[in-house]
Amino acid sequence: MPIFESRTELHGSVDQVFDFLIRPANLQAIAPPDMQFVFVTPPDIIELGSRLKVKAQVYGMVQELTYEIVEMQTPSNFREKMVEGPLKLWLHDYIVEPHPSADRVTLINRIEFEPPGGVLGFLVTADSILDALDDGFEHRRELLQKQFKNPRD
């Protein structure tokens, strides 16, 4: 099964970054604009068992996707699982680790996925998903680094 991983160093504490990530409004704000990523009636704060319905532009089509928070280890990590959507499997881990430098953390996004089957699987391959994730997480990295910039800069 393909796995994507992105690492981003951010200024701030584990608590600050985790608190940012568990707020759907913030996740929506850092999504790439071309995705047109919008939560449909999200909770203010994500917790274990939260269901997150989103509308997003994916491969030229607006789709409704539903994720469930299936693991939560406050304040260091949580896992979302796609429970409705085109992929056979989607597990997204958000992990916030302390960095050796006391005023920083490393945000790790790890996604394990399985492309769709059938005819759609010929178009939406593991490689095309990995390319889209690379682009999307580069956008997120830039916005997160602006959000959590060094206060001395």
FIDOTI-806975 format. One record per atom (N, C-alpha, C, O): residue number from 1; residue in three letters; x, y, z. Coordinates in steps of 0.05 Angstrom, whole numbers, plus 32768, in hexadecimal, padded with zeros to 4 digits. Example, Ala and Ser with C-alpha at 12.3 -4.5 7.8 and 13.67 -1.06 7.14 Angstrom:
2
    n  res     X     Y     Z
    1  ala  8108  7F8E  809C
    1  ala  80F6  7FA6  809C
    1  ala  8108  7FBE  809C
    1  ala  811D  7FBE  80A9
    2  ser  8101  7FD3  808E
    2  ser  8111  7FEB  808F
    2  ser  8102  8001  809D
    2  ser  810C  8017  80A1
This chain:
153
    n  res     X     Y     Z
    1  met  8011  7FE8  8000
    1  met  8000  8000  8000
    1  met  8012  8019  8000
    1  met  8025  801B  800F
    2  pro  800B  802D  7FEF
    2  pro  801B  8045  7FEE
    2  pro  8019  8055  8008
    2  pro  8004  8056  8015
    3  ile  802F  8062  800F
    3  ile  802F  8074  8027
    3  ile  803D  808E  801E
    3  ile  8052  808E  8012
    4  phe  802F  80A4  8025
    4  phe  803A  80BF  8021
    4  phe  8042  80CA  803C
    4  phe  8034  80C5  8050
    5  glu  8058  80D8  803D
    5  glu  805F  80E5  8057
    5  glu  806B  8101  8051
    5  glu  807B  8105  803F
    6  ser  8062  8114  8061
    6  ser  806B  812F  805F
    6  ser  8074  8138  807B
    6  ser  8067  8132  808F
    7  arg  808B  8145  807D
    7  arg  8095  814F  8097
    7  arg  8099  816D  8094
    7  arg  80A5  8177  8081
    8  thr  808F  817B  80A8
    8  thr  8091  8199  80A8
    8  thr  809B  81A2  80C4
    8  thr  808E  819B  80D8
    9  glu  80B1  81B1  80C4
    9  glu  80BA  81BC  80DE
    9  glu  80AC  81D7  80E2
    9  glu  80AA  81E8  80D0
   10  leu  80A1  81DB  80FA
   10  leu  8092  81F3  8100
   10  leu  809C  81FE  811B
   10  leu  80A3  81EF  812D
   11  his  809B  8218  811D
   11  his  80A1  8225  8137
   11  his  8088  8224  8148
   11  his  8072  8229  813E
   12  gly  808B  821C  8161
   12  gly  8074  821A  8173
   12  gly  8076  8201  8183
   12  gly  8089  81F2  8180
   13  ser  8062  81FD  8193
   13  ser  8062  81E5  81A5
   13  ser  8050  81D0  8199
   13  ser  8040  81D5  8187
   14  val  8053  81B7  81A3
   14  val  8041  81A1  819B
   14  val  8024  81A9  81A0
   14  val  8013  81A5  818E
   15  asp  801E  81B5  81B7
   15  asp  8003  81BD  81BE
   15  asp  7FF8  81D1  81AA
   15  asp  7FE1  81CF  81A1
   16  gln  8008  81E5  81A2
   16  gln  7FFF  81FA  8190
   16  gln  7FF8  81EF  8174
   16  gln  7FE3  81F5  8169
   17  val  800A  81DE  816A
   17  val  8006  81D3  814F
   17  val  7FEF  81BF  814F
   17  val  7FDE  81BF  813D
   18  phe  7FED  81AE  8164
   18  phe  7FD7  819B  8165
   18  phe  7FBC  81AA  8167
   18  phe  7FA9  81A2  815A
   19  asp  7FBB  81BF  8178
   19  asp  7FA3  81CE  817B
   19  asp  7F9A  81DA  8160
   19  asp  7F82  81DC  815A
   20  phe  7FAD  81E3  8150
   20  phe  7FA7  81ED  8135
   20  phe  7F9B  81D7  8124
   20  phe  7F87  81DC  8116
   21  leu  7FA7  81C0  8124
   21  leu  7F9F  81AA  8112
   21  leu  7F83  819E  8119
   21  leu  7F76  8194  8107
   22  ile  7F7B  819F  8132
   22  ile  7F61  8193  8139
   22  ile  7F49  81A5  8134
   22  ile  7F33  819F  813C
   23  arg  7F4E  81BC  8127
   23  arg  7F39  81CF  8120
   23  arg  7F34  81CD  8102
   23  arg  7F44  81D7  80F2
   24  pro  7F1D  81C2  80F9
   24  pro  7F18  81BF  80DD
   24  pro  7F1A  81D9  80CD
   24  pro  7F23  81D9  80B6
   25  ala  7F13  81F0  80D9
   25  ala  7F16  8209  80CB
   25  ala  7F33  820E  80C2
   25  ala  7F38  8219  80AD
   26  asn  7F46  8206  80D3
   26  asn  7F62  820A  80CC
   26  asn  7F6B  81F6  80B6
   26  asn  7F7A  81FE  80A4
   27  leu  7F61  81DE  80B8
   27  leu  7F68  81CA  80A3
   27  leu  7F5D  81D3  8088
   27  leu  7F6A  81D0  8073
   28  gln  7F45  81DE  8088
   28  gln  7F3A  81E9  806F
   28  gln  7F4A  8200  8065
   28  gln  7F4E  8202  804C
   29  ala  7F54  8211  8076
   29  ala  7F63  8229  806E
   29  ala  7F7E  8222  8061
   29  ala  7F88  8232  8051
   30  ile  7F8A  820B  8068
   30  ile  7FA4  8205  805D
   30  ile  7FA2  81F2  8045
   30  ile  7FB7  81EA  803A
   31  ala  7F8A  81EA  803D
   31  ala  7F87  81D9  8026
   31  ala  7F8D  81E8  800D
   31  ala  7F88  8200  800B
   32  pro  7F98  81DB  7FF9
   32  pro  7F9D  81E9  7FDF
   32  pro  7F84  81F4  7FD3
   32  pro  7F6F  81E6  7FD3
   33  pro  7F84  820D  7FCA
   33  pro  7F6C  821A  7FBF
   33  pro  7F5F  820A  7FA8
   33  pro  7F46  820A  7FA6
   34  asp  7F6F  81FD  7F98
   34  asp  7F63  81EF  7F81
   34  asp  7F53  81D6  7F89
   34  asp  7F44  81CB  7F79
   35  met  7F56  81CE  7FA3
   35  met  7F46  81B7  7FAD
   35  met  7F29  81C0  7FB4
   35  met  7F17  81AF  7FB5
   36  gln  7F25  81DA  7FB8
   36  gln  7F0B  81E4  7FC1
   36  gln  7F01  81D3  7FD9
   36  gln  7EEA  81CB  7FDA
   37  phe  7F13  81CE  7FEC
   37  phe  7F0E  81BD  8003
   37  phe  7EFD  81CC  8018
   37  phe  7F05  81E1  8022
   38  val  7EE5  81C1  801D
   38  val  7ED2  81CE  8030
   38  val  7EC6  81B9  8042
   38  val  7EBC  81A4  8039
   39  phe  7EC8  81BD  805C
   39  phe  7EBA  81AC  806F
   39  phe  7E9C  81B2  806F
   39  phe  7E94  81C9  806D
   40  val  7E8C  819D  8071
   40  val  7E6F  81A0  8072
   40  val  7E68  819C  8090
   40  val  7E6B  8185  809A
   41  thr  7E5E  81B0  809D
   41  thr  7E56  81B0  80B9
   41  thr  7E6B  81A2  80CB
   41  thr  7E64  818E  80D8
   42  pro  7E83  81AC  80CC
   42  pro  7E98  819F  80DD
   42  pro  7E94  81A7  80FB
   42  pro  7E87  81BB  8101
   43  pro  7E9F  8197  810D
   43  pro  7EA0  819F  8129
   43  pro  7EB5  81B6  812B
   43  pro  7EC6  81B9  8119
   44  asp  7EB4  81C4  8141
   44  asp  7EC8  81D9  8145
   44  asp  7EE3  81CD  814A
   44  asp  7EF8  81D7  8141
   45  ile  7EE3  81B6  8158
   45  ile  7EFC  81A8  815F
   45  ile  7EF9  818A  815A
   45  ile  7EE4  817E  8161
   46  ile  7F0D  817F  814D
   46  ile  7F0C  8162  8147
   46  ile  7F12  8153  8161
   46  ile  7F24  815A  8171
   47  glu  7F04  813D  8165
   47  glu  7F09  812B  817B
   47  glu  7F05  810E  8171
   47  glu  7EFB  810A  815B
   48  leu  7F0C  80FB  8182
   48  leu  7F09  80DF  817A
   48  leu  7EEC  80DA  8173
   48  leu  7ED9  80E1  8182
   49  gly  7EE8  80CD  815C
   49  gly  7ECD  80C7  8152
   49  gly  7EC0  80DC  8141
   49  gly  7EAB  80D8  8135
   50  ser  7ECD  80F4  813F
   50  ser  7EC2  8109  812E
   50  ser  7EC0  80FF  8111
   50  ser  7ED1  80F1  8107
   51  arg  7EAA  8106  8104
   51  arg  7EA6  8100  80E7
   51  arg  7EA8  811B  80D9
   51  arg  7E9B  812E  80E0
   52  leu  7EB9  811C  80C4
   52  leu  7EBE  8134  80B6
   52  leu  7EB6  8130  8098
   52  leu  7EC3  8121  808A
   53  lys  7EA1  813D  8090
   53  lys  7E98  813B  8074
   53  lys  7EA4  8153  8066
   53  lys  7EA1  816A  8070
   54  val  7EB0  814E  804F
   54  val  7EBC  8164  803F
   54  val  7EB2  8162  8022
   54  val  7EAB  814D  8018
   55  lys  7EB3  8179  8015
   55  lys  7EB0  817A  7FF9
   55  lys  7ECB  8184  7FEE
   55  lys  7ED7  8197  7FF9
   56  ala  7ED5  8177  7FD9
   56  ala  7EEF  817E  7FCE
   56  ala  7EEF  8178  7FB0
   56  ala  7EE2  8165  7FA7
   57  gln  7EFE  8188  7FA2
   57  gln  7F03  8184  7F86
   57  gln  7F1A  8170  7F84
   57  gln  7F30  8176  7F8B
   58  val  7F13  8158  7F7A
   58  val  7F27  8143  7F77
   58  val  7F26  8138  7F5B
   58  val  7F11  812E  7F52
   59  tyr  7F3C  813A  7F4D
   59  tyr  7F3E  8130  7F31
   59  tyr  7F28  813B  7F20
   59  tyr  7F1B  812D  7F10
   60  gly  7F23  8155  7F23
   60  gly  7F10  8163  7F11
   60  gly  7EF3  8160  7F19
   60  gly  7EE1  816B  7F0C
   61  met  7EED  8152  7F2F
   61  met  7ED1  814F  7F38
   61  met  7ECF  8157  7F55
   61  met  7EE1  8152  7F65
   62  val  7EB9  8164  7F5C
   62  val  7EB3  816A  7F78
   62  val  7EA8  8150  7F84
   62  val  7E94  8145  7F7A
   63  gln  7EB4  8148  7F9A
   63  gln  7EAC  8130  7FA7
   63  gln  7EA6  8135  7FC4
   63  gln  7EB1  8148  7FD0
   64  glu  7E94  8125  7FD0
   64  glu  7E90  8126  7FED
   64  glu  7E9F  810F  7FF9
   64  glu  7E9C  80F8  7FF0
   65  leu  7EAF  8115  800D
   65  leu  7EBF  8101  801B
   65  leu  7EB9  8102  8038
   65  leu  7EB2  8117  8043
   66  thr  7EBA  80EC  8046
   66  thr  7EB5  80EC  8063
   66  thr  7ECD  80DD  8070
   66  thr  7ED5  80C8  8069
   67  tyr  7ED7  80EB  8085
   67  tyr  7EED  80E0  8095
   67  tyr  7EE3  80DD  80B1
   67  tyr  7ED1  80EB  80BB
   68  glu  7EEE  80C9  80BF
   68  glu  7EE9  80C6  80DC
   68  glu  7F03  80C6  80EB
   68  glu  7F17  80BB  80E2
   69  ile  7F03  80D3  8102
   69  ile  7F1B  80D4  8113
   69  ile  7F1A  80BA  8122
   69  ile  7F0A  80B6  8134
   70  val  7F2D  80A8  811C
   70  val  7F2C  808D  8128
   70  val  7F41  8089  813E
   70  val  7F40  8075  814D
   71  glu  7F54  809C  8140
   71  glu  7F68  809B  8156
   71  glu  7F6D  80B8  815E
   71  glu  7F6E  80CA  814D
   72  met  7F72  80BC  8178
   72  met  7F78  80D7  8182
   72  met  7F8A  80D4  819A
   72  met  7F81  80C9  81AE
   73  gln  7FA2  80DF  8198
   73  gln  7FB4  80DF  81AF
   73  gln  7FBB  80FD  81B4
   73  gln  7FD0  8106  81AA
   74  thr  7FAB  810A  81C3
   74  thr  7FAF  8127  81C8
   74  thr  7FC8  8129  81DA
   74  thr  7FCA  811A  81ED
   75  pro  7FDA  813C  81D4
   75  pro  7FDC  814F  81BF
   75  pro  7FF0  8148  81A9
   75  pro  7FFD  815A  819E
   76  ser  7FF3  812E  81A3
   76  ser  8009  8128  8190
   76  ser  8000  811D  8175
   76  ser  800E  8121  8162
   77  asn  7FE9  8110  8173
   77  asn  7FE2  8105  8159
   77  asn  7FC4  80FD  8158
   77  asn  7FB7  80F8  816C
   78  phe  7FBB  80FC  813F
   78  phe  7FA0  80F0  813A
   78  phe  7FA0  80E4  811E
   78  phe  7FB1  80EA  810D
   79  arg  7F8D  80D2  811A
   79  arg  7F8B  80C4  8100
   79  arg  7F6F  80C7  80F6
   79  arg  7F5B  80C4  8104
   80  glu  7F6D  80CE  80DC
   80  glu  7F53  80CF  80CF
   80  glu  7F53  80B8  80BA
   80  glu  7F67  80B1  80AE
   81  lys  7F3B  80AD  80B8
   81  lys  7F37  8097  80A4
   81  lys  7F20  80A0  8092
   81  lys  7F0B  80A9  809B
   82  met  7F24  809D  8078
   82  met  7F0F  80A2  8065
   82  met  7EFB  808C  8067
   82  met  7F01  8074  8063
   83  val  7EE2  8093  806D
   83  val  7ECD  807F  806F
   83  val  7EB9  8080  8058
   83  val  7EAA  806E  8053
   84  glu  7EB9  8096  8049
   84  glu  7EAA  8099  8031
   84  glu  7EBB  80A9  801D
   84  glu  7EC3  80BF  8022
   85  gly  7EC0  809D  8006
   85  gly  7ED0  80AA  7FF1
   85  gly  7ED9  8095  7FDD
   85  gly  7ED3  807D  7FE0
   86  pro  7EE8  809E  7FC9
   86  pro  7EEF  808D  7FB3
   86  pro  7F06  8079  7FB8
   86  pro  7F08  8066  7FA9
   87  leu  7F16  807F  7FCC
   87  leu  7F2D  806E  7FD0
   87  leu  7F26  8055  7FE1
   87  leu  7F14  8056  7FF2
   88  lys  7F34  803F  7FDC
   88  lys  7F2F  8027  7FEB
   88  lys  7F39  802A  8008
   88  lys  7F2D  801E  801A
   89  leu  7F4E  803A  800C
   89  leu  7F58  803F  8027
   89  leu  7F65  805A  8028
   89  leu  7F72  8063  8015
   90  trp  7F61  8069  803E
   90  trp  7F6D  8082  8043
   90  trp  7F70  8085  8062
   90  trp  7F5C  8088  806F
   91  leu  7F88  8084  806C
   91  leu  7F8E  8088  8088
   91  leu  7FA2  809F  8089
   91  leu  7FB8  809D  807E
   92  his  7F9B  80B5  8097
   92  his  7FAC  80CD  8098
   92  his  7FB3  80D1  80B5
   92  his  7FA2  80D8  80C6
   93  asp  7FCD  80CF  80BB
   93  asp  7FD7  80D4  80D6
   93  asp  7FE3  80F0  80D7
   93  asp  7FF3  80F8  80C6
   94  tyr  7FDA  8100  80EB
   94  tyr  7FE5  811A  80F1
   94  tyr  7FF6  8116  810B
   94  tyr  7FEA  810F  8120
   95  ile  8010  8119  8109
   95  ile  8021  8114  8120
   95  ile  8031  812D  8125
   95  ile  803E  8138  8113
   96  val  8031  8137  813E
   96  val  8040  814E  8146
   96  val  8055  8145  815A
   96  val  804E  813C  8170
   97  glu  806E  8148  8152
   97  glu  8084  813F  8164
   97  glu  8095  8156  816C
   97  glu  809A  8169  815D
   98  pro  809F  8156  8185
   98  pro  80B2  816A  818D
   98  pro  80CB  8168  817C
   98  pro  80D4  8153  8174
   99  his  80D7  817F  8176
   99  his  80F0  8181  8166
   99  his  8107  8184  817A
   99  his  8102  818F  8190
  100  pro  811F  817B  8174
  100  pro  8135  817F  8186
  100  pro  8139  819C  818F
  100  pro  8142  81A2  81A5
  101  ser  8132  81AF  817C
  101  ser  8133  81CB  8183
  101  ser  8119  81D1  8194
  101  ser  8103  81CB  818A
  102  ala  811C  81DC  81AB
  102  ala  8106  81DE  81BE
  102  ala  80EE  81EE  81B4
  102  ala  80D8  81E9  81BD
  103  asp  80F2  8200  81A1
  103  asp  80DC  8211  8199
  103  asp  80CF  8208  817E
  103  asp  80C2  8217  8171
  104  arg  80D3  81EE  8177
  104  arg  80C9  81E4  815E
  104  arg  80BC  81C8  8161
  104  arg  80C0  81BA  8175
  105  val  80AC  81C2  814E
  105  val  80A1  81A7  814C
  105  val  80A3  819D  812F
  105  val  80A8  81AD  811D
  106  thr  80A0  8183  812C
  106  thr  809F  8178  8111
  106  thr  8082  816D  810D
  106  thr  8079  815C  811D
  107  leu  8075  8177  80F9
  107  leu  805A  816C  80F2
  107  leu  805E  8157  80DC
  107  leu  806A  815D  80C7
  108  ile  8055  813F  80E2
  108  ile  8057  812A  80CF
  108  ile  803B  8123  80C6
  108  ile  8029  811E  80D6
  109  asn  8037  8123  80AC
  109  asn  801E  811A  80A0
  109  asn  8025  8100  8091
  109  asn  8035  8100  807F
  110  arg  8019  80EA  809A
  110  arg  801E  80D0  808E
  110  arg  8003  80C5  8084
  110  arg  7FF0  80C3  8093
  111  ile  8002  80BF  806A
  111  ile  7FE9  80B6  805E
  111  ile  7FEE  809B  8051
  111  ile  8000  8098  803F
  112  glu  7FDF  8087  8059
  112  glu  7FDF  806D  804D
  112  glu  7FC6  806B  803D
  112  glu  7FB0  8071  8047
  113  phe  7FC8  8063  8023
  113  phe  7FB0  8063  8013
  113  phe  7FB1  804C  7FFF
  113  phe  7FC6  8040  7FFA
  114  glu  7F9A  8046  7FF4
  114  glu  7F98  8033  7FDE
  114  glu  7F86  8040  7FC9
  114  glu  7F6F  8048  7FCF
  115  pro  7F90  8042  7FB0
  115  pro  7F80  804E  7F9B
  115  pro  7F66  8040  7F96
  115  pro  7F62  8029  7F9F
  116  pro  7F54  804D  7F88
  116  pro  7F3A  8040  7F82
  116  pro  7F3E  8029  7F6F
  116  pro  7F52  8028  7F61
  117  gly  7F2B  8018  7F6E
  117  gly  7F2B  8002  7F5A
  117  gly  7F1B  800A  7F42
  117  gly  7F14  8021  7F3E
  118  gly  7F16  7FF6  7F31
  118  gly  7F06  7FFA  7F1A
  118  gly  7F12  800D  7F06
  118  gly  7F2A  8011  7F05
  119  val  7F01  8019  7EF5
  119  val  7F09  802B  7EE0
  119  val  7F17  8043  7EEC
  119  val  7F2B  804D  7EE1
  120  leu  7F0D  804E  7F02
  120  leu  7F19  8065  7F0F
  120  leu  7F36  8060  7F17
  120  leu  7F46  8072  7F16
  121  gly  7F3C  8047  7F1E
  121  gly  7F57  8040  7F26
  121  gly  7F6B  8043  7F10
  121  gly  7F83  8045  7F15
  122  phe  7F62  8042  7EF6
  122  phe  7F75  8046  7EE0
  122  phe  7F7D  8063  7EDE
  122  phe  7F93  8069  7ED4
  123  leu  7F6C  8076  7EE7
  123  leu  7F72  8092  7EE6
  123  leu  7F7F  809C  7F00
  123  leu  7F91  80AC  7F00
  124  val  7F75  8092  7F16
  124  val  7F7E  809B  7F30
  124  val  7F90  8085  7F3C
  124  val  7F87  8074  7F4A
  125  thr  7FA9  8088  7F34
  125  thr  7FBD  8074  7F3C
  125  thr  7FCC  807D  7F55
  125  thr  7FC9  8094  7F5E
  126  ala  7FDB  806B  7F61
  126  ala  7FEB  8071  7F79
  126  ala  7FFE  8088  7F72
  126  ala  8001  809B  7F82
  127  asp  800A  8088  7F5B
  127  asp  801D  809D  7F53
  127  asp  800F  80B8  7F51
  127  asp  801A  80CC  7F59
  128  ser  7FF7  80B8  7F45
  128  ser  7FE9  80D2  7F42
  128  ser  7FE0  80DD  7F5D
  128  ser  7FE0  80F5  7F62
  129  ile  7FD9  80CB  7F70
  129  ile  7FD1  80D3  7F8B
  129  ile  7FEA  80DE  7F99
  129  ile  7FE8  80F3  7FA6
  130  leu  8000  80D1  7F97
  130  leu  8019  80DA  7FA4
  130  leu  8021  80F5  7F99
  130  leu  802A  8106  7FA9
  131  asp  801F  80F9  7F7F
  131  asp  8026  8114  7F73
  131  asp  8013  8129  7F7E
  131  asp  801D  813F  7F85
  132  ala  7FF9  8124  7F80
  132  ala  7FE6  8137  7F8A
  132  ala  7FEC  813D  7FA8
  132  ala  7FEA  8154  7FB1
  133  leu  7FF3  8129  7FB7
  133  leu  7FFA  812D  7FD3
  133  leu  8013  813E  7FD6
  133  leu  8014  8150  7FE7
  134  asp  8027  8139  7FC6
  134  asp  803F  8149  7FC6
  134  asp  8039  8167  7FC2
  134  asp  8042  8178  7FD1
  135  asp  8029  816C  7FAE
  135  asp  8021  8188  7FA8
  135  asp  8011  8194  7FBF
  135  asp  8016  81AB  7FC7
  136  gly  7FFD  8186  7FC8
  136  gly  7FEB  8190  7FDD
  136  gly  7FFA  8195  7FF7
  136  gly  7FF5  81A9  8005
  137  phe  800C  8183  7FFF
  137  phe  801A  8187  8018
  137  phe  8030  819C  8016
  137  phe  8038  81A7  802B
  138  glu  803A  81A2  7FFE
  138  glu  804C  81B8  7FFB
  138  glu  803D  81D2  8001
  138  glu  8048  81E4  800E
  139  his  8025  81D5  7FF7
  139  his  8014  81EC  7FFC
  139  his  800F  81EE  801A
  139  his  8012  8204  8026
  140  arg  8007  81D9  8027
  140  arg  8001  81D9  8044
  140  arg  801A  81E1  8054
  140  arg  8019  81F0  8067
  141  arg  8032  81D6  804B
  141  arg  804B  81DC  8059
  141  arg  8050  81FA  8059
  141  arg  8056  8206  806E
  142  glu  804C  8206  8042
  142  glu  8051  8223  8041
  142  glu  803F  8233  8053
  142  glu  8048  8245  8061
  143  leu  8025  822C  8053
  143  leu  8012  823B  8064
  143  leu  8017  8235  8082
  143  leu  8015  8247  8092
  144  leu  801D  821C  8089
  144  leu  8023  8216  80A5
  144  leu  803C  8224  80AE
  144  leu  803D  822E  80C5
  145  gln  8051  8226  809D
  145  gln  8069  8234  80A6
  145  gln  8064  8252  80A9
  145  gln  8072  825E  80B9
  146  lys  8052  825D  809A
  146  lys  804A  8279  809F
  146  lys  803B  827C  80B9
  146  lys  803F  828F  80C8
  147  gln  8029  8269  80BE
  147  gln  8019  8269  80D7
  147  gln  802B  8266  80F0
  147  gln  8026  8274  8104
  148  phe  803E  8254  80EE
  148  phe  8050  824E  8104
  148  phe  806C  8257  80FE
  148  phe  807F  8247  80FF
  149  lys  806F  8271  80F8
  149  lys  808A  827B  80F2
  149  lys  8099  8282  810B
  149  lys  808D  8285  8121
  150  asn  80B3  8284  8108
  150  asn  80C4  828C  811F
  150  asn  80BC  82A8  8128
  150  asn  80BC  82BA  8118
  151  pro  80B5  82AB  8142
  151  pro  80AD  82C6  814B
  151  pro  80C3  82DB  8149
  151  pro  80BE  82F3  8149
  152  arg  80DC  82D2  8145
  152  arg  80F3  82E5  8143
  152  arg  80F6  82EE  8126
  152  arg  8106  8300  8121
  153  asp  80E7  82E2  8113
  153  asp  80E9  82EA  80F7
  153  asp  80D7  8302  80F1
  153  asp  80D7  830C  80DA
